[in-house]
Amino acid sequence: MSMQKPFALKKYFSIGRVFRNEAVGWTHLVEFHQIEGLVCDRGLTLCDLIGVLHDFYSHLGMTNLKFKPAYNPYTEPNKEIFSYHEGFKKWVEVGNSGMLQPIGLPENVYSVGPFP
């Protein structure tokens, strides 16, 4: 077994305003706020990511979540996140997430994000 170099858990988060150049619809505007998060550590899995997302969204009052496979060019595997909206009586997309490819990271170090 090879010796692993020391690696400390890393967490990065950013909150900011985003502009989307498309038509306004009943589910979205051209401007919104977004949070990005990235966690890097040894041995992280998709289950870790889903656990973090459940915890994050529960603090926002969203406890009825479901995850669907999705495509994003920078993460694999990927999940779209949906929360059931009682007022609309339907599932509403609330985020995207995935596992970043470990290119350039030490052995057995993985990144989960971006989320939500």
N, C-alpha and C positions, 0 to 999 in steps of 0.2 A: 504494500500500500504506500502511495506517495505521501510525502509530508505536505500538509496544506499550510500556506502562508496565513498568518493571523489576519482576520477580517472582522471588523466591528459592524454591527447592525447600522444601517443608514436609512433615514427617513427624510423625504423631501416633499414639501407641499407648497402650492401656489394658488392664490385666489385672485381672479382678475376679471375685467370686463372684456367681452368678446363681441365682435361685429360679424354678422353673417349676411352676405350679399345675396339675399333671395327674398321672395315675396313674403309678406306678413300673412300668417294663417291663424286659425283659431287656437292652435296648439303652440305657436311660437312667434316671437318677435324677431326683428333684425338685430337687436342688441340684448344681451343677457349676461349674467355672471356665471363663472365656471370655476370649479375647484379641480386641481390636478394633484394627484398624490403618487408617490413612488416609494416603495419599501424594498431595500436590498438586504439579503441575508443568506446564509448557507441553508440549503435544503428546502427553500420555499416551494409550495405547490399551488395548484389551482384551488385546492380546498382552503388553503390559507387566505388566498385572495377573496374567495366567496365569504369566508368568515369575517374578514375586515369590512367587506361591503355590507353584510347584514348588520354589523355593529354600527357602522357609520349611518346607514339609513334609519336604523331604529332610533337614533338620537334626533332624527328629523320627523319622527312619528310615522315612518313608513316601515311597517312590519310584515306586510303581505307582498313579498318579492318573488319574482321568477327570473330566471336567466336563460337566454337563448344563444346558441352559437352565432357568431358574427364574423365578418371579415374586416380586419384592419391590417394595413401593410407593415406595421411596425411591431405587432404583437402576435403571439401564437402560443396557446389557444386564446381565443377571444370570446367575450360574452357581452351581449346587450343586456341591460338591466331594466326590468319593468316593475312598476308598483301598481297595485289595484287602487283605482280612484273611486271611492264610494259615490261622490257627486256625479261623475260621468258614467258610473256603472261599467267601467271598462279598464283594461290594462293600459298604462301610459308609460312610454319609455322615459327613464330618468337618468340613464347613463350608459357608458361603455367601459369595458375593462379588458385586461388581458395580462399575459406573461410576456415581458420583454425578452427578446432573444439575448442569451448571455454572452454575446460577442464582446470580447475585451475584458470580461470579468474574471476574477480568480476561479479556480476549479470549484464546482459545487455551489457557486454563488448565483442566486437568481433574483430577478426583480419582478415584483407584481405591481401593476398599475397600467396605464394611468387610470385613475378612478377619481370620482365616480364617473 
